[in-house]
């Protein structure tokens, strides 16, 4: 799973395309907790824009195939075209988690808006065939944890 940084940049740009077109809606929805329907509408807009680009080839062996939400949590599903024997799963998970956290916790105003739009965070789920290898979950609280 080499080339992870470009992968992360692609993933975040997929989601941020939806945010760019709805900055005022995001501020309104996130600023007023009584408007859950506005937040849900913003989330759906972000997801629908990202889905238009799927599937996305992340690297030679990895494809982003699905983006969904569940209870204000954004879920990414990746399929790895390799066997378990070809991967060091624990090393890959550790490297992936570190890289995803660094990107997710960036100071870019659009990233803050993205974290506000999905208050329960994001979950990156990696599969070979139908078997889940590992998952990396990040929440806004992950950015304040050491």
C-alpha positions in Angstrom: 0.0 0.0 0.0 2.7 2.4 -1.1 1.7 5.9 -2.1 -0.6 6.4 0.9 -0.3 10.1 1.0 -1.8 10.6 -2.5 -4.5 8.2 -1.5 -5.4 10.4 1.5 -5.3 13.6 -0.6 -7.7 12.0 -3.1 -10.1 10.9 -0.4 -10.3 14.2 1.3 -10.7 16.0 -1.9 -13.6 13.8 -2.8 -15.4 14.8 0.3 -14.4 18.4 0.2 -15.8 19.0 -3.3 -19.2 18.9 -1.6 -18.1 21.2 1.1 -16.7 23.8 -1.3 -20.1 24.3 -2.9 -22.0 24.6 0.4 -19.9 26.6 2.9 -22.7 28.8 4.1 -25.0 25.8 4.5 -22.3 24.1 6.6 -21.9 27.0 8.9 -25.6 27.3 9.3 -26.2 23.6 9.9 -23.3 23.1 12.3 -23.9 26.4 14.1 -27.5 25.5 15.1 -28.0 22.0 16.5 -31.7 22.3 16.2 -31.4 22.0 12.4 -30.5 18.3 12.1 -32.2 18.2 8.8 -29.8 20.8 7.5 -26.8 18.8 8.7 -28.2 15.7 7.1 -28.8 17.5 3.9 -25.2 18.8 3.9 -23.9 15.3 4.6 -25.9 13.8 1.8 -24.6 16.5 -0.6 -21.0 15.7 0.3 -21.6 12.0 -0.1 -23.5 12.3 -3.3 -20.8 14.5 -4.9 -18.1 12.0 -3.8 -20.0 9.0 -5.1 -20.0 10.5 -8.6 -16.3 9.8 -8.7 -16.4 6.2 -7.5 -14.8 3.8 -7.8 -11.4 5.5 -7.3 -8.1 3.7 -7.9 -6.0 4.7 -4.8 -2.9 2.8 -5.7 -1.9 -0.3 -7.7 -3.8 -2.6 -5.3 -6.4 -0.4 -3.5 -9.7 1.0 -4.7 -12.2 3.1 -2.9 -15.5 1.6 -3.8 -18.2 2.9 -1.4 -19.0 6.0 0.7 -21.9 5.9 3.2 -23.0 7.5 6.4 -24.4 6.0 9.6 -25.4 8.2 12.5 -23.2 11.2 11.5 -20.3 8.8 10.8 -18.8 8.8 7.3 -17.7 5.3 6.1 -15.2 4.6 3.4 -14.9 1.1 2.0 -11.7 0.1 0.2 -11.0 -3.1 -1.6 -7.4 -4.3 -1.7 -6.5 -6.5 -4.6 -3.9 -8.6 -2.9 -3.7 -11.6 -0.7 -3.1 -11.4 3.1 0.3 -13.0 2.5 1.4 -10.0 0.4 0.7 -7.5 3.2 2.0 -6.8 6.7 -1.4 -6.0 8.0 -0.3 -4.6 11.4 2.3 -2.4 9.8 -0.1 -1.3 7.1 -2.8 -0.5 9.6 -0.4 1.5 11.8 1.0 3.5 8.9 -2.5 4.1 7.4 -3.9 5.3 10.8 -1.0 7.7 11.3 -1.3 9.2 7.9 -5.1 9.4 8.0 -5.0 11.1 11.4 -2.4 13.7 10.2 -4.6 14.6 7.3 -7.9 14.5 9.1 -6.6 16.7 11.9 -5.2 19.4 9.5 -5.8 23.1 10.2 -7.4 23.8 6.8 -10.7 25.5 7.3 -12.3 23.1 4.9 -11.1 20.2 7.1 -12.7 21.8 10.1 -15.9 22.2 8.2 -15.7 18.6 7.2 -15.2 17.4 10.8 -18.2 19.6 11.8 -20.3 18.1 9.1 -19.6 14.6 10.4 -19.5 15.0 14.2 -19.1 11.3 14.8 -16.0 11.2 12.5 -14.9 8.9 9.7 -14.3 5.2 9.4 -11.9 3.8 6.8 -12.6 0.1 6.2 -10.2 -2.1 4.3 -11.2 -5.4 2.7 -9.8 -8.3 0.8 -12.7 -9.9 -1.0 -15.5 -9.8 1.6 -13.2 -10.1 4.6 -12.5 -6.9 6.6 -8.7 -6.6 7.3 -8.8 -3.5 9.5 -10.6 -0.3 10.1 -9.3 3.2 11.1 -11.8 5.4 12.9 -11.2 9.0 13.5 -13.3 11.6 15.3 -12.8 15.3 16.0 -11.6 14.2 19.5 -8.8 12.3 17.8 -7.3 15.6 16.9 -6.9 16.7 20.5 -5.5 13.3 21.7 -1.8 12.8 21.9 
